[in-house]
Amino acid sequence: MDEPTVNELVRAWVGGWIVSRGAADPVDEPWGWSIDVGRPEQVARHVLPEPAEADVRKLVAATTAPGTWLKLFADDDTVRPWLGPGWRYDVPGYLMTVPLAAERPVVPAGYTLTSWSRGGVVRVLVRTGDGRYAARGQLAVTGATAVADQIETDPGHRRRGLGSLVMRTLRDAGHREGAATGLLVATPEGRALYSALGWSVHATMASLYYAPEAGEPSGA
């Protein structure tokens, strides 16, 4: 069986991400997909799995709304010359996959784990013995793939195996739901954890948002 292309993996990631976040269905574009997100800090996003300079420049020139994001599957240095005033870099992302399998995660002493599923999304919450928040994550299962999203560990509870606990729990849940492959876009910090858990990197993603300062030409 042929390995999926980056374009195919990105499309699967988009499909899971919109379920996880409750965003609108993606609109097909010649260069990728546009998604209405509907949040003040992220009104919409454009996802380009194979960004071309001409397409990015057209999107940049047409953008007038703050809170518009670009997700470009290329490294920051490649896309930097294509941008204009008002565009800010978020941290880069890494498109990663893992085969899903049954897991038996062990909850570290002093913590409890709760999980539940609603609307196609499995959520995991880790708390301290007295009920305080420690870590969380969620997984959107969309057929053969399952997209992990919003994986977080409270700074005061890091390096205690909680990130691994969350990921193994979600991996097991995806497997039980019938998905074969896990997908996510990791931060640089998350990439190290996921790599240690068997995830593989397929592409780098430049993440940018439009936030013009006063006096800058709108949509430049």
mmCIF file of the C-alpha atoms, coordinates in Angstrom:
data_MODEL
# 
_entry.id   MODEL 
# 
loop_
_atom_site.group_PDB 
_atom_site.id 
_atom_site.type_symbol 
_atom_site.label_atom_id 
_atom_site.label_alt_id 
_atom_site.label_comp_id 
_atom_site.label_asym_id 
_atom_site.label_entity_id 
_atom_site.label_seq_id 
_atom_site.pdbx_PDB_ins_code 
_atom_site.Cartn_x 
_atom_site.Cartn_y 
_atom_site.Cartn_z 
_atom_site.occupancy 
_atom_site.B_iso_or_equiv 
_atom_site.pdbx_formal_charge 
_atom_site.auth_seq_id 
_atom_site.auth_comp_id 
_atom_site.auth_asym_id 
_atom_site.auth_atom_id 
_atom_site.pdbx_PDB_model_num 
ATOM 1   C CA . MET A 1 1   ? 0.000   0.000  0.000  1.00 0.00 ? 1   MET A CA 1 
ATOM 2   C CA . ASP A 1 2   ? 1.391   3.406  -0.990 1.00 0.00 ? 2   ASP A CA 1 
ATOM 3   C CA . GLU A 1 3   ? 2.252   5.889  1.739  1.00 0.00 ? 3   GLU A CA 1 
ATOM 4   C CA . PRO A 1 4   ? -0.157  8.856  1.837  1.00 0.00 ? 4   PRO A CA 1 
ATOM 5   C CA . THR A 1 5   ? 1.119   12.108 0.355  1.00 0.00 ? 5   THR A CA 1 
ATOM 6   C CA . VAL A 1 6   ? 1.537   15.270 2.425  1.00 0.00 ? 6   VAL A CA 1 
ATOM 7   C CA . ASN A 1 7   ? -1.518  16.672 0.616  1.00 0.00 ? 7   ASN A CA 1 
ATOM 8   C CA . GLU A 1 8   ? -3.592  13.669 1.709  1.00 0.00 ? 8   GLU A CA 1 
ATOM 9   C CA . LEU A 1 9   ? -2.328  13.870 5.275  1.00 0.00 ? 9   LEU A CA 1 
ATOM 10  C CA . VAL A 1 10  ? -3.068  17.583 5.487  1.00 0.00 ? 10  VAL A CA 1 
ATOM 11  C CA . ARG A 1 11  ? -6.601  17.016 4.177  1.00 0.00 ? 11  ARG A CA 1 
ATOM 12  C CA . ALA A 1 12  ? -7.155  14.351 6.843  1.00 0.00 ? 12  ALA A CA 1 
ATOM 13  C CA . TRP A 1 13  ? -5.774  16.698 9.501  1.00 0.00 ? 13  TRP A CA 1 
ATOM 14  C CA . VAL A 1 14  ? -8.120  19.474 8.346  1.00 0.00 ? 14  VAL A CA 1 
ATOM 15  C CA . GLY A 1 15  ? -11.055 17.077 8.522  1.00 0.00 ? 15  GLY A CA 1 
ATOM 16  C CA . GLY A 1 16  ? -10.290 16.145 12.117 1.00 0.00 ? 16  GLY A CA 1 
ATOM 17  C CA . TRP A 1 17  ? -9.355  19.655 13.216 1.00 0.00 ? 17  TRP A CA 1 
ATOM 18  C CA . ILE A 1 18  ? -12.732 21.128 12.216 1.00 0.00 ? 18  ILE A CA 1 
ATOM 19  C CA . VAL A 1 19  ? -14.518 18.412 14.212 1.00 0.00 ? 19  VAL A CA 1 
ATOM 20  C CA . SER A 1 20  ? -12.277 19.014 17.224 1.00 0.00 ? 20  SER A CA 1 
ATOM 21  C CA . ARG A 1 21  ? -12.782 22.790 17.154 1.00 0.00 ? 21  ARG A CA 1 
ATOM 22  C CA . GLY A 1 22  ? -16.380 22.923 15.900 1.00 0.00 ? 22  GLY A CA 1 
ATOM 23  C CA . ALA A 1 23  ? -15.319 24.984 12.871 1.00 0.00 ? 23  ALA A CA 1 
ATOM 24  C CA . ALA A 1 24  ? -17.146 25.233 9.551  1.00 0.00 ? 24  ALA A CA 1 
ATOM 25  C CA . ASP A 1 25  ? -16.659 22.694 6.786  1.00 0.00 ? 25  ASP A CA 1 
ATOM 26  C CA . PRO A 1 26  ? -13.565 23.471 4.707  1.00 0.00 ? 26  PRO A CA 1 
ATOM 27  C CA . VAL A 1 27  ? -14.117 25.181 1.376  1.00 0.00 ? 27  VAL A CA 1 
ATOM 28  C CA . ASP A 1 28  ? -12.075 23.674 -1.449 1.00 0.00 ? 28  ASP A CA 1 
ATOM 29  C CA . GLU A 1 29  ? -9.706  26.117 -3.141 1.00 0.00 ? 29  GLU A CA 1 
ATOM 30  C CA . PRO A 1 30  ? -7.240  25.565 -6.008 1.00 0.00 ? 30  PRO A CA 1 
ATOM 31  C CA . TRP A 1 31  ? -4.400  25.857 -3.486 1.00 0.00 ? 31  TRP A CA 1 
ATOM 32  C CA . GLY A 1 32  ? -5.978  24.052 -0.501 1.00 0.00 ? 32  GLY A CA 1 
ATOM 33  C CA . TRP A 1 33  ? -8.833  24.920 1.875  1.00 0.00 ? 33  TRP A CA 1 
ATOM 34  C CA . SER A 1 34  ? -10.433 27.909 3.586  1.00 0.00 ? 34  SER A CA 1 
ATOM 35  C CA . ILE A 1 35  ? -12.104 27.415 6.965  1.00 0.00 ? 35  ILE A CA 1 
ATOM 36  C CA . ASP A 1 36  ? -14.371 29.759 8.923  1.00 0.00 ? 36  ASP A CA 1 
ATOM 37  C CA . VAL A 1 37  ? -13.372 29.393 12.575 1.00 0.00 ? 37  VAL A CA 1 
ATOM 38  C CA . GLY A 1 38  ? -15.417 32.205 14.086 1.00 0.00 ? 38  GLY A CA 1 
ATOM 39  C CA . ARG A 1 39  ? -13.266 33.298 17.016 1.00 0.00 ? 39  ARG A CA 1 
ATOM 40  C CA . PRO A 1 40  ? -12.022 36.858 17.625 1.00 0.00 ? 40  PRO A CA 1 
ATOM 41  C CA . GLU A 1 41  ? -8.385  35.755 17.550 1.00 0.00 ? 41  GLU A CA 1 
ATOM 42  C CA . GLN A 1 42  ? -8.978  33.433 14.589 1.00 0.00 ? 42  GLN A CA 1 
ATOM 43  C CA . VAL A 1 43  ? -11.805 34.448 12.290 1.00 0.00 ? 43  VAL A CA 1 
ATOM 44  C CA . ALA A 1 44  ? -10.708 32.175 9.453  1.00 0.00 ? 44  ALA A CA 1 
ATOM 45  C CA . ARG A 1 45  ? -7.740  30.166 8.259  1.00 0.00 ? 45  ARG A CA 1 
ATOM 46  C CA . HIS A 1 46  ? -6.336  29.233 4.875  1.00 0.00 ? 46  HIS A CA 1 
ATOM 47  C CA . VAL A 1 47  ? -4.479  25.909 4.682  1.00 0.00 ? 47  VAL A CA 1 
ATOM 48  C CA . LEU A 1 48  ? -2.009  25.346 1.838  1.00 0.00 ? 48  LEU A CA 1 
ATOM 49  C CA . PRO A 1 49  ? -0.438  21.865 1.771  1.00 0.00 ? 49  PRO A CA 1 
ATOM 50  C CA . GLU A 1 50  ? 1.911   22.770 -1.096 1.00 0.00 ? 50  GLU A CA 1 
ATOM 51  C CA . PRO A 1 51  ? 2.180   26.566 -0.962 1.00 0.00 ? 51  PRO A CA 1 
ATOM 52  C CA . ALA A 1 52  ? 3.204   28.389 -4.125 1.00 0.00 ? 52  ALA A CA 1 
ATOM 53  C CA . GLU A 1 53  ? 4.554   31.923 -3.990 1.00 0.00 ? 53  GLU A CA 1 
ATOM 54  C CA . ALA A 1 54  ? 1.908   33.342 -6.334 1.00 0.00 ? 54  ALA A CA 1 
ATOM 55  C CA . ASP A 1 55  ? -0.967  31.889 -4.295 1.00 0.00 ? 55  ASP A CA 1 
ATOM 56  C CA . VAL A 1 56  ? 0.415   33.107 -0.980 1.00 0.00 ? 56  VAL A CA 1 
ATOM 57  C CA . ARG A 1 57  ? 1.027   36.603 -2.345 1.00 0.00 ? 57  ARG A CA 1 
ATOM 58  C CA . LYS A 1 58  ? -2.576  36.771 -3.624 1.00 0.00 ? 58  LYS A CA 1 
ATOM 59  C CA . LEU A 1 59  ? -3.951  35.700 -0.256 1.00 0.00 ? 59  LEU A CA 1 
ATOM 60  C CA . VAL A 1 60  ? -1.752  38.191 1.573  1.00 0.00 ? 60  VAL A CA 1 
ATOM 61  C CA . ALA A 1 61  ? -2.807  41.023 -0.746 1.00 0.00 ? 61  ALA A CA 1 
ATOM 62  C CA . ALA A 1 62  ? -6.510  40.143 -0.355 1.00 0.00 ? 62  ALA A CA 1 
ATOM 63  C CA . THR A 1 63  ? -6.461  39.887 3.445  1.00 0.00 ? 63  THR A CA 1 
ATOM 64  C CA . THR A 1 64  ? -8.007  42.810 5.323  1.00 0.00 ? 64  THR A CA 1 
ATOM 65  C CA . ALA A 1 65  ? -9.429  41.118 8.441  1.00 0.00 ? 65  ALA A CA 1 
ATOM 66  C CA . PRO A 1 66  ? -7.262  40.781 11.553 1.00 0.00 ? 66  PRO A CA 1 
ATOM 67  C CA . GLY A 1 67  ? -7.436  37.264 12.902 1.00 0.00 ? 67  GLY A CA 1 
ATOM 68  C CA . THR A 1 68  ? -6.940  35.653 9.488  1.00 0.00 ? 68  THR A CA 1 
ATOM 69  C CA . TRP A 1 69  ? -4.443  32.807 9.673  1.00 0.00 ? 69  TRP A CA 1 
ATOM 70  C CA . LEU A 1 70  ? -2.257  31.090 7.104  1.00 0.00 ? 70  LEU A CA 1 
ATOM 71  C CA . LYS A 1 71  ? -1.149  27.485 7.607  1.00 0.00 ? 71  LYS A CA 1 
ATOM 72  C CA . LEU A 1 72  ? 1.575   26.902 5.020  1.00 0.00 ? 72  LEU A CA 1 
ATOM 73  C CA . PHE A 1 73  ? 3.276   23.523 4.829  1.00 0.00 ? 73  PHE A CA 1 
ATOM 74  C CA . ALA A 1 74  ? 6.751   24.884 4.243  1.00 0.00 ? 74  ALA A CA 1 
ATOM 75  C CA . ASP A 1 75  ? 9.424   26.271 6.549  1.00 0.00 ? 75  ASP A CA 1 
ATOM 76  C CA . ASP A 1 76  ? 9.397   29.855 7.814  1.00 0.00 ? 76  ASP A CA 1 
ATOM 77  C CA . ASP A 1 77  ? 12.386  30.965 5.750  1.00 0.00 ? 77  ASP A CA 1 
ATOM 78  C CA . THR A 1 78  ? 10.781  29.774 2.504  1.00 0.00 ? 78  THR A CA 1 
ATOM 79  C CA . VAL A 1 79  ? 7.583   31.791 2.933  1.00 0.00 ? 79  VAL A CA 1 
ATOM 80  C CA . ARG A 1 80  ? 9.045   34.875 4.635  1.00 0.00 ? 80  ARG A CA 1 
ATOM 81  C CA . PRO A 1 81  ? 9.739   36.783 1.371  1.00 0.00 ? 81  PRO A CA 1 
ATOM 82  C CA . TRP A 1 82  ? 6.135   36.254 0.219  1.00 0.00 ? 82  TRP A CA 1 
ATOM 83  C CA . LEU A 1 83  ? 4.554   38.205 3.099  1.00 0.00 ? 83  LEU A CA 1 
ATOM 84  C CA . GLY A 1 84  ? 3.723   41.826 3.647  1.00 0.00 ? 84  GLY A CA 1 
ATOM 85  C CA . PRO A 1 85  ? 3.274   44.211 6.588  1.00 0.00 ? 85  PRO A CA 1 
ATOM 86  C CA . GLY A 1 86  ? 1.040   43.066 9.408  1.00 0.00 ? 86  GLY A CA 1 
ATOM 87  C CA . TRP A 1 87  ? 1.794   39.341 9.241  1.00 0.00 ? 87  TRP A CA 1 
ATOM 88  C CA . ARG A 1 88  ? 3.106   37.765 12.443 1.00 0.00 ? 88  ARG A CA 1 
ATOM 89  C CA . TYR A 1 89  ? 4.686   34.364 12.981 1.00 0.00 ? 89  TYR A CA 1 
ATOM 90  C CA . ASP A 1 90  ? 3.316   31.876 15.449 1.00 0.00 ? 90  ASP A CA 1 
ATOM 91  C CA . VAL A 1 91  ? 5.579   28.953 16.428 1.00 0.00 ? 91  VAL A CA 1 
ATOM 92  C CA . PRO A 1 92  ? 6.227   26.491 13.571 1.00 0.00 ? 92  PRO A CA 1 
ATOM 93  C CA . GLY A 1 93  ? 4.318   23.230 13.464 1.00 0.00 ? 93  GLY A CA 1 
ATOM 94  C CA . TYR A 1 94  ? 5.227   19.677 12.494 1.00 0.00 ? 94  TYR A CA 1 
ATOM 95  C CA . LEU A 1 95  ? 2.768   17.349 10.780 1.00 0.00 ? 95  LEU A CA 1 
ATOM 96  C CA . MET A 1 96  ? 3.138   13.981 12.486 1.00 0.00 ? 96  MET A CA 1 
ATOM 97  C CA . THR A 1 97  ? 1.516   10.546 12.306 1.00 0.00 ? 97  THR A CA 1 
ATOM 98  C CA . VAL A 1 98  ? 1.539   7.329  14.316 1.00 0.00 ? 98  VAL A CA 1 
ATOM 99  C CA . PRO A 1 99  ? -0.055  3.900  13.838 1.00 0.00 ? 99  PRO A CA 1 
ATOM 100 C CA . LEU A 1 100 ? -2.825  3.532  16.409 1.00 0.00 ? 100 LEU A CA 1 
ATOM 101 C CA . ALA A 1 101 ? -2.733  0.541  18.720 1.00 0.00 ? 101 ALA A CA 1 
ATOM 102 C CA . ALA A 1 102 ? -4.167  -0.649 22.008 1.00 0.00 ? 102 ALA A CA 1 
ATOM 103 C CA . GLU A 1 103 ? -2.497  0.973  25.002 1.00 0.00 ? 103 GLU A CA 1 
ATOM 104 C CA . ARG A 1 104 ? -2.525  0.395  28.761 1.00 0.00 ? 104 ARG A CA 1 
ATOM 105 C CA . PRO A 1 105 ? -1.475  3.770  30.149 1.00 0.00 ? 105 PRO A CA 1 
ATOM 106 C CA . VAL A 1 106 ? -0.668  3.937  33.852 1.00 0.00 ? 106 VAL A CA 1 
ATOM 107 C CA . VAL A 1 107 ? -1.825  6.995  35.805 1.00 0.00 ? 107 VAL A CA 1 
ATOM 108 C CA . PRO A 1 108 ? 1.056   8.378  37.919 1.00 0.00 ? 108 PRO A CA 1 
ATOM 109 C CA . ALA A 1 109 ? 0.570   8.401  41.683 1.00 0.00 ? 109 ALA A CA 1 
ATOM 110 C CA . GLY A 1 110 ? -1.190  11.511 42.921 1.00 0.00 ? 110 GLY A CA 1 
ATOM 111 C CA . TYR A 1 111 ? -3.276  12.049 39.778 1.00 0.00 ? 111 TYR A CA 1 
ATOM 112 C CA . THR A 1 112 ? -6.633  10.957 38.390 1.00 0.00 ? 112 THR A CA 1 
ATOM 113 C CA . LEU A 1 113 ? -7.734  10.590 34.775 1.00 0.00 ? 113 LEU A CA 1 
ATOM 114 C CA . THR A 1 114 ? -11.205 11.179 33.355 1.00 0.00 ? 114 THR A CA 1 
ATOM 115 C CA . SER A 1 115 ? -12.256 10.730 29.720 1.00 0.00 ? 115 SER A CA 1 
ATOM 116 C CA . TRP A 1 116 ? -15.503 11.204 27.833 1.00 0.00 ? 116 TRP A CA 1 
ATOM 117 C CA . SER A 1 117 ? -16.743 11.404 24.241 1.00 0.00 ? 117 SER A CA 1 
ATOM 118 C CA . ARG A 1 118 ? -19.198 13.798 22.654 1.00 0.00 ? 118 ARG A CA 1 
ATOM 119 C CA . GLY A 1 119 ? -19.810 14.801 19.052 1.00 0.00 ? 119 GLY A CA 1 
ATOM 120 C CA . GLY A 1 120 ? -17.071 12.569 17.681 1.00 0.00 ? 120 GLY A CA 1 
ATOM 121 C CA . VAL A 1 121 ? -14.435 14.013 20.026 1.00 0.00 ? 121 VAL A CA 1 
ATOM 122 C CA . VAL A 1 122 ? -12.775 12.083 22.859 1.00 0.00 ? 122 VAL A CA 1 
ATOM 123 C CA . ARG A 1 123 ? -11.547 14.294 25.694 1.00 0.00 ? 123 ARG A CA 1 
ATOM 124 C CA . VAL A 1 124 ? -9.081  13.406 28.416 1.00 0.00 ? 124 VAL A CA 1 
ATOM 125 C CA . LEU A 1 125 ? -8.598  15.346 31.662 1.00 0.00 ? 125 LEU A CA 1 
ATOM 126 C CA . VAL A 1 126 ? -5.889  14.745 34.257 1.00 0.00 ? 126 VAL A CA 1 
ATOM 127 C CA . ARG A 1 127 ? -6.296  16.241 37.718 1.00 0.00 ? 127 ARG A CA 1 
ATOM 128 C CA . THR A 1 128 ? -4.422  16.190 40.994 1.00 0.00 ? 128 THR A CA 1 
ATOM 129 C CA . GLY A 1 129 ? -5.758  14.223 43.915 1.00 0.00 ? 129 GLY A CA 1 
ATOM 130 C CA . ASP A 1 130 ? -7.519  17.350 45.215 1.00 0.00 ? 130 ASP A CA 1 
ATOM 131 C CA . GLY A 1 131 ? -9.131  18.019 41.834 1.00 0.00 ? 131 GLY A CA 1 
ATOM 132 C CA . ARG A 1 132 ? -6.851  20.678 40.352 1.00 0.00 ? 132 ARG A CA 1 
ATOM 133 C CA . TYR A 1 133 ? -6.193  20.815 36.619 1.00 0.00 ? 133 TYR A CA 1 
ATOM 134 C CA . ALA A 1 134 ? -2.950  19.160 35.494 1.00 0.00 ? 134 ALA A CA 1 
ATOM 135 C CA . ALA A 1 135 ? -3.221  18.143 31.811 1.00 0.00 ? 135 ALA A CA 1 
ATOM 136 C CA . ARG A 1 136 ? -5.681  17.609 28.988 1.00 0.00 ? 136 ARG A CA 1 
ATOM 137 C CA . GLY A 1 137 ? -6.074  16.619 25.340 1.00 0.00 ? 137 GLY A CA 1 
ATOM 138 C CA . GLN A 1 138 ? -8.680  15.637 22.781 1.00 0.00 ? 138 GLN A CA 1 
ATOM 139 C CA . LEU A 1 139 ? -9.020  13.436 19.720 1.00 0.00 ? 139 LEU A CA 1 
ATOM 140 C CA . ALA A 1 140 ? -11.404 13.757 16.748 1.00 0.00 ? 140 ALA A CA 1 
ATOM 141 C CA . VAL A 1 141 ? -12.035 10.403 15.069 1.00 0.00 ? 141 VAL A CA 1 
ATOM 142 C CA . THR A 1 142 ? -12.987 10.736 11.387 1.00 0.00 ? 142 THR A CA 1 
ATOM 143 C CA . GLY A 1 143 ? -12.953 7.253  9.940  1.00 0.00 ? 143 GLY A CA 1 
ATOM 144 C CA . ALA A 1 144 ? -9.514  5.765  9.332  1.00 0.00 ? 144 ALA A CA 1 
ATOM 145 C CA . THR A 1 145 ? -7.718  8.723  10.905 1.00 0.00 ? 145 THR A CA 1 
ATOM 146 C CA . ALA A 1 146 ? -7.939  10.411 14.287 1.00 0.00 ? 146 ALA A CA 1 
ATOM 147 C CA . VAL A 1 147 ? -6.597  13.913 14.947 1.00 0.00 ? 147 VAL A CA 1 
ATOM 148 C CA . ALA A 1 148 ? -5.093  14.750 18.338 1.00 0.00 ? 148 ALA A CA 1 
ATOM 149 C CA . ASP A 1 149 ? -5.568  18.379 19.342 1.00 0.00 ? 149 ASP A CA 1 
ATOM 150 C CA . GLN A 1 150 ? -5.098  20.860 22.188 1.00 0.00 ? 150 GLN A CA 1 
ATOM 151 C CA . ILE A 1 151 ? -2.660  18.705 24.145 1.00 0.00 ? 151 ILE A CA 1 
ATOM 152 C CA . GLU A 1 152 ? -1.634  20.705 27.205 1.00 0.00 ? 152 GLU A CA 1 
ATOM 153 C CA . THR A 1 153 ? 0.143   20.150 30.503 1.00 0.00 ? 153 THR A CA 1 
ATOM 154 C CA . ASP A 1 154 ? 0.098   22.745 33.261 1.00 0.00 ? 154 ASP A CA 1 
ATOM 155 C CA . PRO A 1 155 ? 3.625   24.142 33.729 1.00 0.00 ? 155 PRO A CA 1 
ATOM 156 C CA . GLY A 1 156 ? 3.618   23.077 37.367 1.00 0.00 ? 156 GLY A CA 1 
ATOM 157 C CA . HIS A 1 157 ? 3.010   19.449 36.417 1.00 0.00 ? 157 HIS A CA 1 
ATOM 158 C CA . ARG A 1 158 ? 5.414   18.927 33.536 1.00 0.00 ? 158 ARG A CA 1 
ATOM 159 C CA . ARG A 1 159 ? 8.044   16.178 33.376 1.00 0.00 ? 159 ARG A CA 1 
ATOM 160 C CA . ARG A 1 160 ? 5.841   13.823 35.390 1.00 0.00 ? 160 ARG A CA 1 
ATOM 161 C CA . GLY A 1 161 ? 4.632   11.649 32.519 1.00 0.00 ? 161 GLY A CA 1 
ATOM 162 C CA . LEU A 1 162 ? 1.278   13.388 32.119 1.00 0.00 ? 162 LEU A CA 1 
ATOM 163 C CA . GLY A 1 163 ? 1.774   14.279 28.448 1.00 0.00 ? 163 GLY A CA 1 
ATOM 164 C CA . SER A 1 164 ? 2.596   10.656 27.733 1.00 0.00 ? 164 SER A CA 1 
ATOM 165 C CA . LEU A 1 165 ? -0.458  9.571  29.731 1.00 0.00 ? 165 LEU A CA 1 
ATOM 166 C CA . VAL A 1 166 ? -2.748  11.832 27.713 1.00 0.00 ? 166 VAL A CA 1 
ATOM 167 C CA . MET A 1 167 ? -1.307  10.746 24.366 1.00 0.00 ? 167 MET A CA 1 
ATOM 168 C CA . ARG A 1 168 ? -1.401  7.040  25.159 1.00 0.00 ? 168 ARG A CA 1 
ATOM 169 C CA . THR A 1 169 ? -4.972  7.335  26.382 1.00 0.00 ? 169 THR A CA 1 
ATOM 170 C CA . LEU A 1 170 ? -6.030  9.119  23.207 1.00 0.00 ? 170 LEU A CA 1 
ATOM 171 C CA . ARG A 1 171 ? -4.136  6.648  21.043 1.00 0.00 ? 171 ARG A CA 1 
ATOM 172 C CA . ASP A 1 172 ? -5.986  3.779  22.716 1.00 0.00 ? 172 ASP A CA 1 
ATOM 173 C CA . ALA A 1 173 ? -9.329  5.561  22.287 1.00 0.00 ? 173 ALA A CA 1 
ATOM 174 C CA . GLY A 1 174 ? -8.704  6.115  18.576 1.00 0.00 ? 174 GLY A CA 1 
ATOM 175 C CA . HIS A 1 175 ? -7.798  2.469  18.120 1.00 0.00 ? 175 HIS A CA 1 
ATOM 176 C CA . ARG A 1 176 ? -10.973 1.358  19.902 1.00 0.00 ? 176 ARG A CA 1 
ATOM 177 C CA . GLU A 1 177 ? -13.020 3.670  17.652 1.00 0.00 ? 177 GLU A CA 1 
ATOM 178 C CA . GLY A 1 178 ? -11.613 1.892  14.577 1.00 0.00 ? 178 GLY A CA 1 
ATOM 179 C CA . ALA A 1 179 ? -9.083  4.478  13.364 1.00 0.00 ? 179 ALA A CA 1 
ATOM 180 C CA . ALA A 1 180 ? -5.746  3.199  12.080 1.00 0.00 ? 180 ALA A CA 1 
ATOM 181 C CA . THR A 1 181 ? -3.611  6.359  12.007 1.00 0.00 ? 181 THR A CA 1 
ATOM 182 C CA . GLY A 1 182 ? -3.163  9.219  14.446 1.00 0.00 ? 182 GLY A CA 1 
ATOM 183 C CA . LEU A 1 183 ? -2.460  12.710 13.109 1.00 0.00 ? 183 LEU A CA 1 
ATOM 184 C CA . LEU A 1 184 ? -1.460  15.977 14.711 1.00 0.00 ? 184 LEU A CA 1 
ATOM 185 C CA . VAL A 1 185 ? 0.467   19.183 14.145 1.00 0.00 ? 185 VAL A CA 1 
ATOM 186 C CA . ALA A 1 186 ? 2.996   19.530 16.960 1.00 0.00 ? 186 ALA A CA 1 
ATOM 187 C CA . THR A 1 187 ? 4.735   22.550 18.421 1.00 0.00 ? 187 THR A CA 1 
ATOM 188 C CA . PRO A 1 188 ? 8.535   22.371 18.608 1.00 0.00 ? 188 PRO A CA 1 
ATOM 189 C CA . GLU A 1 189 ? 8.209   21.428 22.290 1.00 0.00 ? 189 GLU A CA 1 
ATOM 190 C CA . GLY A 1 190 ? 5.542   18.800 21.614 1.00 0.00 ? 190 GLY A CA 1 
ATOM 191 C CA . ARG A 1 191 ? 7.525   17.294 18.767 1.00 0.00 ? 191 ARG A CA 1 
ATOM 192 C CA . ALA A 1 192 ? 10.129  15.909 21.180 1.00 0.00 ? 192 ALA A CA 1 
ATOM 193 C CA . LEU A 1 193 ? 7.488   14.165 23.305 1.00 0.00 ? 193 LEU A CA 1 
ATOM 194 C CA . TYR A 1 194 ? 5.602   12.728 20.353 1.00 0.00 ? 194 TYR A CA 1 
ATOM 195 C CA . SER A 1 195 ? 8.782   11.512 18.665 1.00 0.00 ? 195 SER A CA 1 
ATOM 196 C CA . ALA A 1 196 ? 9.647   9.618  21.842 1.00 0.00 ? 196 ALA A CA 1 
ATOM 197 C CA . LEU A 1 197 ? 6.192   8.014  21.677 1.00 0.00 ? 197 LEU A CA 1 
ATOM 198 C CA . GLY A 1 198 ? 6.700   6.769  18.122 1.00 0.00 ? 198 GLY A CA 1 
ATOM 199 C CA . TRP A 1 199 ? 5.235   9.609  16.039 1.00 0.00 ? 199 TRP A CA 1 
ATOM 200 C CA . SER A 1 200 ? 6.930   10.464 12.708 1.00 0.00 ? 200 SER A CA 1 
ATOM 201 C CA . VAL A 1 201 ? 7.343   13.911 11.127 1.00 0.00 ? 201 VAL A CA 1 
ATOM 202 C CA . HIS A 1 202 ? 6.105   14.316 7.537  1.00 0.00 ? 202 HIS A CA 1 
ATOM 203 C CA . ALA A 1 203 ? 6.230   18.089 6.969  1.00 0.00 ? 203 ALA A CA 1 
ATOM 204 C CA . THR A 1 204 ? 6.983   21.442 8.557  1.00 0.00 ? 204 THR A CA 1 
ATOM 205 C CA . MET A 1 205 ? 4.228   24.058 8.802  1.00 0.00 ? 205 MET A CA 1 
ATOM 206 C CA . ALA A 1 206 ? 4.666   27.833 8.903  1.00 0.00 ? 206 ALA A CA 1 
ATOM 207 C CA . SER A 1 207 ? 1.871   29.391 10.967 1.00 0.00 ? 207 SER A CA 1 
ATOM 208 C CA . LEU A 1 208 ? 1.058   33.075 10.474 1.00 0.00 ? 208 LEU A CA 1 
ATOM 209 C CA . TYR A 1 209 ? -1.704  35.491 11.436 1.00 0.00 ? 209 TYR A CA 1 
ATOM 210 C CA . TYR A 1 210 ? -2.688  38.953 10.282 1.00 0.00 ? 210 TYR A CA 1 
ATOM 211 C CA . ALA A 1 211 ? -2.469  41.606 13.006 1.00 0.00 ? 211 ALA A CA 1 
ATOM 212 C CA . PRO A 1 212 ? -1.734  44.992 11.429 1.00 0.00 ? 212 PRO A CA 1 
ATOM 213 C CA . GLU A 1 213 ? -0.448  47.726 13.672 1.00 0.00 ? 213 GLU A CA 1 
ATOM 214 C CA . ALA A 1 214 ? -1.921  51.225 13.603 1.00 0.00 ? 214 ALA A CA 1 
ATOM 215 C CA . GLY A 1 215 ? -0.774  53.053 10.516 1.00 0.00 ? 215 GLY A CA 1 
ATOM 216 C CA . GLU A 1 216 ? -0.007  49.980 8.444  1.00 0.00 ? 216 GLU A CA 1 
ATOM 217 C CA . PRO A 1 217 ? -1.937  49.687 5.170  1.00 0.00 ? 217 PRO A CA 1 
ATOM 218 C CA . SER A 1 218 ? -4.781  47.173 5.549  1.00 0.00 ? 218 SER A CA 1 
ATOM 219 C CA . GLY A 1 219 ? -4.285  44.101 3.407  1.00 0.00 ? 219 GLY A CA 1 
ATOM 220 C CA . ALA A 1 220 ? -0.784  45.053 2.283  1.00 0.00 ? 220 ALA A CA 1 
# 
